[in-house]
C-alpha cells in the first residue's frame, strides 16, 4: 500500500507561472493522443513526472 502526502500541494503557487510558456504548451497539446506535439518529437507526461515536478512525497511499503 502506498502512502501519499498531499500537504506539499498547498505550497504550489501559480504566482511565478510563465503564462506564455503555459499558453505555448496548451496549443501543442493533442486531446486525441494525450501528448504534446513538439517540433522534435511527441511527449507525454506521466504521473511520476507530476510527482517529481510538484515534489509530492510518495512512500511505498510493498
PyMOL Python script that loads the backbone (N, CA, C, O; Angstrom):
from pymol import cmd

cmd.read_pdbstr("""\
ATOM      1  N   UNK A   1       0.848  -1.187   0.000  1.00  0.00           N
ATOM      2  CA  UNK A   1       0.000   0.000   0.000  1.00  0.00           C
ATOM      3  C   UNK A   1       0.888   1.244   0.000  1.00  0.00           C
ATOM      4  O   UNK A   1       1.903   1.296   0.695  1.00  0.00           O
ATOM      5  N   UNK A   2       0.497   2.231  -0.780  1.00  0.00           N
ATOM      6  CA  UNK A   2       1.284   3.462  -0.858  1.00  0.00           C
ATOM      7  C   UNK A   2       0.689   4.529   0.054  1.00  0.00           C
ATOM      8  O   UNK A   2      -0.528   4.645   0.203  1.00  0.00           O
ATOM      9  N   UNK A   3       1.570   5.286   0.644  1.00  0.00           N
ATOM     10  CA  UNK A   3       1.160   6.402   1.486  1.00  0.00           C
ATOM     11  C   UNK A   3       1.468   7.682   0.735  1.00  0.00           C
ATOM     12  O   UNK A   3       2.618   7.933   0.375  1.00  0.00           O
ATOM     13  N   UNK A   4       0.449   8.492   0.497  1.00  0.00           N
ATOM     14  CA  UNK A   4       0.606   9.726  -0.268  1.00  0.00           C
ATOM     15  C   UNK A   4       0.382  10.907   0.652  1.00  0.00           C
ATOM     16  O   UNK A   4      -0.610  10.962   1.379  1.00  0.00           O
ATOM     17  N   UNK A   5       1.296  11.839   0.617  1.00  0.00           N
ATOM     18  CA  UNK A   5       1.193  13.031   1.440  1.00  0.00           C
ATOM     19  C   UNK A   5       0.866  14.220   0.542  1.00  0.00           C
ATOM     20  O   UNK A   5       1.675  14.589  -0.310  1.00  0.00           O
ATOM     21  N   UNK A   6      -0.299  14.819   0.720  1.00  0.00           N
ATOM     22  CA  UNK A   6      -0.720  15.910  -0.150  1.00  0.00           C
ATOM     23  C   UNK A   6      -0.430  17.319   0.359  1.00  0.00           C
ATOM     24  O   UNK A   6      -0.562  18.254  -0.430  1.00  0.00           O
ATOM     25  N   UNK A   7      -0.048  17.543   1.605  1.00  0.00           N
ATOM     26  CA  UNK A   7       0.240  18.910   2.045  1.00  0.00           C
ATOM     27  C   UNK A   7       1.229  19.681   1.173  1.00  0.00           C
ATOM     28  O   UNK A   7       1.090  20.900   1.073  1.00  0.00           O
ATOM     29  N   UNK A   8       2.232  19.042   0.528  1.00  0.00           N
ATOM     30  CA  UNK A   8       3.118  19.821  -0.337  1.00  0.00           C
ATOM     31  C   UNK A   8       2.375  20.525  -1.485  1.00  0.00           C
ATOM     32  O   UNK A   8       2.856  21.522  -2.023  1.00  0.00           O
ATOM     33  N   UNK A   9       1.216  20.002  -1.845  1.00  0.00           N
ATOM     34  CA  UNK A   9       0.456  20.657  -2.906  1.00  0.00           C
ATOM     35  C   UNK A   9      -0.013  22.042  -2.490  1.00  0.00           C
ATOM     36  O   UNK A   9      -0.205  22.918  -3.333  1.00  0.00           O
ATOM     37  N   UNK A  10      -0.200  22.239  -1.186  1.00  0.00           N
ATOM     38  CA  UNK A  10      -0.656  23.540  -0.704  1.00  0.00           C
ATOM     39  C   UNK A  10       0.397  24.623  -0.927  1.00  0.00           C
ATOM     40  O   UNK A  10       0.074  25.808  -1.005  1.00  0.00           O
ATOM     41  N   UNK A  11       1.652  24.208  -1.028  1.00  0.00           N
ATOM     42  CA  UNK A  11       2.715  25.187  -1.221  1.00  0.00           C
ATOM     43  C   UNK A  11       2.933  25.526  -2.696  1.00  0.00           C
ATOM     44  O   UNK A  11       3.692  26.440  -3.020  1.00  0.00           O
ATOM     45  N   UNK A  12       2.267  24.790  -3.587  1.00  0.00           N
ATOM     46  CA  UNK A  12       2.395  25.095  -5.018  1.00  0.00           C
ATOM     47  C   UNK A  12       1.711  26.431  -5.293  1.00  0.00           C
ATOM     48  O   UNK A  12       0.637  26.715  -4.761  1.00  0.00           O
ATOM     49  N   UNK A  13       2.332  27.219  -6.106  1.00  0.00           N
ATOM     50  CA  UNK A  13       1.812  28.552  -6.375  1.00  0.00           C
ATOM     51  C   UNK A  13       1.901  28.861  -7.859  1.00  0.00           C
ATOM     52  O   UNK A  13       2.861  28.491  -8.535  1.00  0.00           O
ATOM     53  N   UNK A  14       0.888  29.542  -8.342  1.00  0.00           N
ATOM     54  CA  UNK A  14       0.904  29.984  -9.730  1.00  0.00           C
ATOM     55  C   UNK A  14       1.396  31.425  -9.852  1.00  0.00           C
ATOM     56  O   UNK A  14       1.337  32.013 -10.932  1.00  0.00           O
ATOM     57  N   UNK A  15       1.877  31.989  -8.759  1.00  0.00           N
ATOM     58  CA  UNK A  15       2.345  33.374  -8.771  1.00  0.00           C
ATOM     59  C   UNK A  15       3.527  33.566  -9.718  1.00  0.00           C
ATOM     60  O   UNK A  15       3.710  34.646 -10.280  1.00  0.00           O
ATOM     61  N   UNK A  16       4.322  32.520  -9.891  1.00  0.00           N
ATOM     62  CA  UNK A  16       5.528  32.637 -10.697  1.00  0.00           C
ATOM     63  C   UNK A  16       5.415  31.873 -12.011  1.00  0.00           C
ATOM     64  O   UNK A  16       6.425  31.538 -12.630  1.00  0.00           O
ATOM     65  N   UNK A  17       4.187  31.602 -12.430  1.00  0.00           N
ATOM     66  CA  UNK A  17       3.978  30.842 -13.664  1.00  0.00           C
ATOM     67  C   UNK A  17       4.337  31.693 -14.882  1.00  0.00           C
ATOM     68  O   UNK A  17       4.059  32.891 -14.925  1.00  0.00           O
ATOM     69  N   UNK A  18       4.947  31.060 -15.851  1.00  0.00           N
ATOM     70  CA  UNK A  18       5.261  31.704 -17.115  1.00  0.00           C
ATOM     71  C   UNK A  18       4.063  31.468 -18.039  1.00  0.00           C
ATOM     72  O   UNK A  18       3.954  30.410 -18.660  1.00  0.00           O
ATOM     73  N   UNK A  19       3.177  32.446 -18.127  1.00  0.00           N
ATOM     74  CA  UNK A  19       1.920  32.270 -18.854  1.00  0.00           C
ATOM     75  C   UNK A  19       2.130  32.090 -20.351  1.00  0.00           C
ATOM     76  O   UNK A  19       1.325  31.425 -21.003  1.00  0.00           O
ATOM     77  N   UNK A  20       3.175  32.657 -20.907  1.00  0.00           N
ATOM     78  CA  UNK A  20       3.471  32.440 -22.328  1.00  0.00           C
ATOM     79  C   UNK A  20       3.886  30.990 -22.568  1.00  0.00           C
ATOM     80  O   UNK A  20       3.494  30.387 -23.567  1.00  0.00           O
ATOM     81  N   UNK A  21       4.670  30.439 -21.664  1.00  0.00           N
ATOM     82  CA  UNK A  21       5.089  29.049 -21.781  1.00  0.00           C
ATOM     83  C   UNK A  21       3.880  28.118 -21.643  1.00  0.00           C
ATOM     84  O   UNK A  21       3.732  27.170 -22.414  1.00  0.00           O
ATOM     85  N   UNK A  22       3.034  28.386 -20.675  1.00  0.00           N
ATOM     86  CA  UNK A  22       1.827  27.576 -20.486  1.00  0.00           C
ATOM     87  C   UNK A  22       0.936  27.654 -21.717  1.00  0.00           C
ATOM     88  O   UNK A  22       0.397  26.639 -22.158  1.00  0.00           O
ATOM     89  N   UNK A  23       0.778  28.836 -22.269  1.00  0.00           N
ATOM     90  CA  UNK A  23      -0.032  29.018 -23.472  1.00  0.00           C
ATOM     91  C   UNK A  23       0.539  28.235 -24.650  1.00  0.00           C
ATOM     92  O   UNK A  23      -0.205  27.614 -25.410  1.00  0.00           O
ATOM     93  N   UNK A  24       1.855  28.268 -24.797  1.00  0.00           N
ATOM     94  CA  UNK A  24       2.508  27.537 -25.884  1.00  0.00           C
ATOM     95  C   UNK A  24       2.289  26.040 -25.741  1.00  0.00           C
ATOM     96  O   UNK A  24       1.960  25.366 -26.717  1.00  0.00           O
ATOM     97  N   UNK A  25       2.469  25.515 -24.539  1.00  0.00           N
ATOM     98  CA  UNK A  25       2.250  24.080 -24.326  1.00  0.00           C
ATOM     99  C   UNK A  25       0.778  23.711 -24.524  1.00  0.00           C
ATOM    100  O   UNK A  25       0.471  22.629 -25.025  1.00  0.00           O
ATOM    101  N   UNK A  26      -0.125  24.600 -24.136  1.00  0.00           N
ATOM    102  CA  UNK A  26      -1.547  24.340 -24.333  1.00  0.00           C
ATOM    103  C   UNK A  26      -1.869  24.195 -25.812  1.00  0.00           C
ATOM    104  O   UNK A  26      -2.661  23.334 -26.194  1.00  0.00           O
ATOM    105  N   UNK A  27      -1.266  25.023 -26.637  1.00  0.00           N
ATOM    106  CA  UNK A  27      -1.501  24.945 -28.075  1.00  0.00           C
ATOM    107  C   UNK A  27      -0.932  23.664 -28.676  1.00  0.00           C
ATOM    108  O   UNK A  27      -1.426  23.198 -29.703  1.00  0.00           O
ATOM    109  N   UNK A  28       0.091  23.087 -28.059  1.00  0.00           N
ATOM    110  CA  UNK A  28       0.733  21.873 -28.576  1.00  0.00           C
ATOM    111  C   UNK A  28       0.079  20.591 -28.076  1.00  0.00           C
ATOM    112  O   UNK A  28       0.402  19.508 -28.563  1.00  0.00           O
ATOM    113  N   UNK A  29      -0.840  20.693 -27.106  1.00  0.00           N
ATOM    114  CA  UNK A  29      -1.476  19.513 -26.522  1.00  0.00           C
ATOM    115  C   UNK A  29      -2.494  18.926 -27.491  1.00  0.00           C
ATOM    116  O   UNK A  29      -3.323  19.649 -28.046  1.00  0.00           O
ATOM    117  N   UNK A  30      -2.429  17.628 -27.688  1.00  0.00           N
ATOM    118  CA  UNK A  30      -3.358  16.920 -28.573  1.00  0.00           C
ATOM    119  C   UNK A  30      -4.291  16.070 -27.725  1.00  0.00           C
ATOM    120  O   UNK A  30      -3.858  15.096 -27.110  1.00  0.00           O
ATOM    121  N   UNK A  31      -5.564  16.431 -27.688  1.00  0.00           N
ATOM    122  CA  UNK A  31      -6.526  15.711 -26.865  1.00  0.00           C
ATOM    123  C   UNK A  31      -6.699  14.257 -27.294  1.00  0.00           C
ATOM    124  O   UNK A  31      -6.914  13.381 -26.457  1.00  0.00           O
ATOM    125  N   UNK A  32      -6.606  14.007 -28.576  1.00  0.00           N
ATOM    126  CA  UNK A  32      -6.845  12.654 -29.084  1.00  0.00           C
ATOM    127  C   UNK A  32      -5.810  11.654 -28.569  1.00  0.00           C
ATOM    128  O   UNK A  32      -6.143  10.504 -28.285  1.00  0.00           O
ATOM    129  N   UNK A  33      -4.570  12.089 -28.451  1.00  0.00           N
ATOM    130  CA  UNK A  33      -3.491  11.181 -28.061  1.00  0.00           C
ATOM    131  C   UNK A  33      -2.915  11.473 -26.674  1.00  0.00           C
ATOM    132  O   UNK A  33      -2.057  10.732 -26.195  1.00  0.00           O
ATOM    133  N   UNK A  34      -3.377  12.543 -26.026  1.00  0.00           N
ATOM    134  CA  UNK A  34      -2.854  12.957 -24.720  1.00  0.00           C
ATOM    135  C   UNK A  34      -1.342  13.137 -24.746  1.00  0.00           C
ATOM    136  O   UNK A  34      -0.631  12.688 -23.847  1.00  0.00           O
ATOM    137  N   UNK A  35      -0.871  13.796 -25.782  1.00  0.00           N
ATOM    138  CA  UNK A  35       0.563  14.061 -25.920  1.00  0.00           C
ATOM    139  C   UNK A  35       0.781  15.501 -26.354  1.00  0.00           C
ATOM    140  O   UNK A  35      -0.124  16.156 -26.872  1.00  0.00           O
ATOM    141  N   UNK A  36       1.994  15.978 -26.132  1.00  0.00           N
ATOM    142  CA  UNK A  36       2.422  17.253 -26.682  1.00  0.00           C
ATOM    143  C   UNK A  36       3.100  16.964 -28.014  1.00  0.00           C
ATOM    144  O   UNK A  36       3.935  16.065 -28.108  1.00  0.00           O
ATOM    145  N   UNK A  37       2.742  17.725 -29.040  1.00  0.00           N
ATOM    146  CA  UNK A  37       3.415  17.601 -30.334  1.00  0.00           C
ATOM    147  C   UNK A  37       4.429  18.730 -30.429  1.00  0.00           C
ATOM    148  O   UNK A  37       4.083  19.879 -30.703  1.00  0.00           O
ATOM    149  N   UNK A  38       5.695  18.374 -30.197  1.00  0.00           N
ATOM    150  CA  UNK A  38       6.782  19.338 -30.209  1.00  0.00           C
ATOM    151  C   UNK A  38       7.507  19.265 -31.548  1.00  0.00           C
ATOM    152  O   UNK A  38       7.370  18.275 -32.267  1.00  0.00           O
ATOM    153  N   UNK A  39       8.276  20.298 -31.894  1.00  0.00           N
ATOM    154  CA  UNK A  39       8.969  20.297 -33.189  1.00  0.00           C
ATOM    155  C   UNK A  39       9.906  19.106 -33.389  1.00  0.00           C
ATOM    156  O   UNK A  39      10.134  18.694 -34.527  1.00  0.00           O
ATOM    157  N   UNK A  40      10.446  18.552 -32.323  1.00  0.00           N
ATOM    158  CA  UNK A  40      11.422  17.474 -32.452  1.00  0.00           C
ATOM    159  C   UNK A  40      10.843  16.092 -32.179  1.00  0.00           C
ATOM    160  O   UNK A  40      11.479  15.093 -32.513  1.00  0.00           O
ATOM    161  N   UNK A  41       9.646  16.003 -31.579  1.00  0.00           N
ATOM    162  CA  UNK A  41       9.068  14.701 -31.266  1.00  0.00           C
ATOM    163  C   UNK A  41       7.762  14.875 -30.519  1.00  0.00           C
ATOM    164  O   UNK A  41       7.298  15.999 -30.326  1.00  0.00           O
ATOM    165  N   UNK A  42       7.167  13.773 -30.098  1.00  0.00           N
ATOM    166  CA  UNK A  42       5.978  13.812 -29.246  1.00  0.00           C
ATOM    167  C   UNK A  42       6.401  13.522 -27.809  1.00  0.00           C
ATOM    168  O   UNK A  42       7.381  12.817 -27.569  1.00  0.00           O
ATOM    169  N   UNK A  43       5.646  14.076 -26.856  1.00  0.00           N
ATOM    170  CA  UNK A  43       5.977  13.889 -25.461  1.00  0.00           C
ATOM    171  C   UNK A  43       4.688  13.769 -24.663  1.00  0.00           C
ATOM    172  O   UNK A  43       3.718  14.480 -24.930  1.00  0.00           O
ATOM    173  N   UNK A  44       4.676  12.885 -23.696  1.00  0.00           N
ATOM    174  CA  UNK A  44       3.546  12.783 -22.789  1.00  0.00           C
ATOM    175  C   UNK A  44       4.042  12.940 -21.358  1.00  0.00           C
ATOM    176  O   UNK A  44       5.221  12.727 -21.074  1.00  0.00           O
ATOM    177  N   UNK A  45       3.146  13.310 -20.469  1.00  0.00           N
ATOM    178  CA  UNK A  45       3.503  13.495 -19.068  1.00  0.00           C
ATOM    179  C   UNK A  45       2.883  12.361 -18.268  1.00  0.00           C
ATOM    180  O   UNK A  45       1.684  12.104 -18.370  1.00  0.00           O
ATOM    181  N   UNK A  46       3.697  11.690 -17.476  1.00  0.00           N
ATOM    182  CA  UNK A  46       3.219  10.592 -16.648  1.00  0.00           C
ATOM    183  C   UNK A  46       2.918  11.083 -15.235  1.00  0.00           C
ATOM    184  O   UNK A  46       3.279  12.201 -14.867  1.00  0.00           O
ATOM    185  N   UNK A  47       2.260  10.245 -14.452  1.00  0.00           N
ATOM    186  CA  UNK A  47       2.012  10.602 -13.054  1.00  0.00           C
ATOM    187  C   UNK A  47       3.316  10.758 -12.281  1.00  0.00           C
ATOM    188  O   UNK A  47       3.403  11.570 -11.360  1.00  0.00           O
ATOM    189  N   UNK A  48       4.323   9.986 -12.654  1.00  0.00           N
ATOM    190  CA  UNK A  48       5.621  10.119 -11.995  1.00  0.00           C
ATOM    191  C   UNK A  48       6.232  11.490 -12.302  1.00  0.00           C
ATOM    192  O   UNK A  48       6.855  12.096 -11.432  1.00  0.00           O
ATOM    193  N   UNK A  49       6.059  11.975 -13.521  1.00  0.00           N
ATOM    194  CA  UNK A  49       6.538  13.319 -13.866  1.00  0.00           C
ATOM    195  C   UNK A  49       5.859  14.373 -12.998  1.00  0.00           C
ATOM    196  O   UNK A  49       6.512  15.286 -12.493  1.00  0.00           O
ATOM    197  N   UNK A  50       4.557  14.244 -12.830  1.00  0.00           N
ATOM    198  CA  UNK A  50       3.807  15.195 -11.999  1.00  0.00           C
ATOM    199  C   UNK A  50       4.291  15.122 -10.560  1.00  0.00           C
ATOM    200  O   UNK A  50       4.456  16.150  -9.902  1.00  0.00           O
ATOM    201  N   UNK A  51       4.518  13.907 -10.071  1.00  0.00           N
ATOM    202  CA  UNK A  51       5.013  13.735  -8.703  1.00  0.00           C
ATOM    203  C   UNK A  51       6.338  14.459  -8.509  1.00  0.00           C
ATOM    204  O   UNK A  51       6.546  15.125  -7.495  1.00  0.00           O
ATOM    205  N   UNK A  52       7.223  14.330  -9.473  1.00  0.00           N
ATOM    206  CA  UNK A  52       8.537  14.965  -9.361  1.00  0.00           C
ATOM    207  C   UNK A  52       8.426  16.484  -9.482  1.00  0.00           C
ATOM    208  O   UNK A  52       9.053  17.214  -8.715  1.00  0.00           O
ATOM    209  N   UNK A  53       7.645  16.954 -10.425  1.00  0.00           N
ATOM    210  CA  UNK A  53       7.509  18.399 -10.632  1.00  0.00           C
ATOM    211  C   UNK A  53       6.882  19.091  -9.434  1.00  0.00           C
ATOM    212  O   UNK A  53       7.294  20.190  -9.063  1.00  0.00           O
ATOM    213  N   UNK A  54       5.878  18.449  -8.821  1.00  0.00           N
ATOM    214  CA  UNK A  54       5.195  19.054  -7.676  1.00  0.00           C
ATOM    215  C   UNK A  54       5.840  18.669  -6.344  1.00  0.00           C
ATOM    216  O   UNK A  54       5.407  19.125  -5.285  1.00  0.00           O
ATOM    217  N   UNK A  55       6.870  17.833  -6.400  1.00  0.00           N
ATOM    218  CA  UNK A  55       7.600  17.395  -5.209  1.00  0.00           C
ATOM    219  C   UNK A  55       6.666  16.764  -4.176  1.00  0.00           C
ATOM    220  O   UNK A  55       6.702  17.104  -2.994  1.00  0.00           O
ATOM    221  N   UNK A  56       5.826  15.832  -4.651  1.00  0.00           N
ATOM    222  CA  UNK A  56       4.903  15.120  -3.772  1.00  0.00           C
ATOM    223  C   UNK A  56       5.609  13.864  -3.272  1.00  0.00           C
ATOM    224  O   UNK A  56       5.998  13.017  -4.076  1.00  0.00           O
ATOM    225  N   UNK A  57       5.779  13.733  -1.964  1.00  0.00           N
ATOM    226  CA  UNK A  57       6.426  12.526  -1.447  1.00  0.00           C
ATOM    227  C   UNK A  57       5.471  11.327  -1.512  1.00  0.00           C
ATOM    228  O   UNK A  57       4.318  11.417  -1.091  1.00  0.00           O
ATOM    229  N   UNK A  58       5.954  10.239  -2.031  1.00  0.00           N
ATOM    230  CA  UNK A  58       5.180   9.003  -2.093  1.00  0.00           C
ATOM    231  C   UNK A  58       6.024   7.907  -1.459  1.00  0.00           C
ATOM    232  O   UNK A  58       7.148   7.649  -1.890  1.00  0.00           O
ATOM    233  N   UNK A  59       5.481   7.269  -0.441  1.00  0.00           N
ATOM    234  CA  UNK A  59       6.176   6.171   0.230  1.00  0.00           C
ATOM    235  C   UNK A  59       5.477   4.876  -0.134  1.00  0.00           C
ATOM    236  O   UNK A  59       4.260   4.750   0.008  1.00  0.00           O
ATOM    237  N   UNK A  60       6.250   3.927  -0.600  1.00  0.00           N
ATOM    238  CA  UNK A  60       5.702   2.638  -0.973  1.00  0.00           C
ATOM    239  C   UNK A  60       6.166   1.571   0.013  1.00  0.00           C
ATOM    240  O   UNK A  60       7.363   1.407   0.248  1.00  0.00           O
ATOM    241  N   UNK A  61       5.217   0.859   0.579  1.00  0.00           N
ATOM    242  CA  UNK A  61       5.541  -0.224   1.510  1.00  0.00           C
ATOM    243  C   UNK A  61       5.013  -1.506   0.885  1.00  0.00           C
ATOM    244  O   UNK A  61       3.858  -1.883   1.079  1.00  0.00           O
ATOM    245  N   UNK A  62       5.890  -2.171   0.126  1.00  0.00           N
ATOM    246  CA  UNK A  62       5.472  -3.410  -0.540  1.00  0.00           C
ATOM    247  C   UNK A  62       6.339  -4.545  -0.110  1.00  0.00           C
ATOM    248  O   UNK A  62       6.147  -5.674  -0.561  1.00  0.00           O
TER     249      UNK A  62
END
""", "prot")
cmd.dss("prot")
cmd.show_as("cartoon", "prot")
cmd.util.cbc("prot")
cmd.orient("prot")
